[in-house]
Amino acid sequence: MREFEKKELIGSLFCPALTLLWGLIRGLVDFSWGAEFTGRGSFRLTAFVAILIGGILPFIMTLAGKIHTEQYLKKRLIIIVIVYVVTGFISQIGYPVILFAYDMLVYIGAIIYQVRRVQNKDTSGGERAVLILSDPIVYWTIYWFVFWLIDLFL
């Protein structure tokens, strides 16, 4: 693999950095509510998973394997912004079960779209791994799925 130019490196590390940052902020906010990791507090572990698997691991894979993913950045950012805005509007509904269902549909749809449309037949296995592991939408989905499941059933 070829070495990174500065712009390529920034583009390749942007989503892992975004996922790492989300995990750090979410973890700090959730930790400020208390350090409970059982029952209602177990969803807080997903923020730490985002830090380790969504941030640090793709950073290492990108740098050590010289995996270039900068060419996917624009499409990924568009999807991330759309998901963020749409779920923001959905949050105005006010009915927890409907909110949960719509959020999950948007999140899962965005993940499927990225796997099927952002990646292409020329995407290497290493690129696919970094793209999926560093996708913040994956961690938002897991976080909110576990949060709502616990909130609705505990």
C-alpha positions, 0 to 999 in steps of 0.5 A: 500500500502507498503512503498517505498524503496529509489530506488522505490521512485526514480523510481516512481518519475522520470517521474513526475520529468522529466515532471516538469523539462520540464515544468519549462525549457519550461516555462522559455524559453517561458516566456523569449520571453514575457508574452503574453498568447493570440493568438500566445503566448497561447501555453506557457500555456501548460508548466504550465499545465505540471508543475501542472498536469504532475509534482506536481499532480503525485508527490502528488498522488505517495507519498500520495497514495503510488503508485508504478510505478517504474516497468514501468520506463525502458520501459517509458524511452526507449520510451521517448528517441526514441521519442526524437531522432525520432522527432529530425530527423524529425525536419531536414525535413524543411517543417512545415506542414509535420514536424507537421504531422510526429511529431504528428504521433510519439507523438500520436503513443508513447502515444498509445503504452504506454497505450497498451503495457507498462501498463498491465492488472494488472496495477491499476487505480492509477498507470494508472493515475500517468503513464498517467498524468506524461508522458512527451510525453503527454505534448510535444504533447499538446505543439507542437500541440497548437504551430503548430496550432497557427503558421500555422493558425494565 
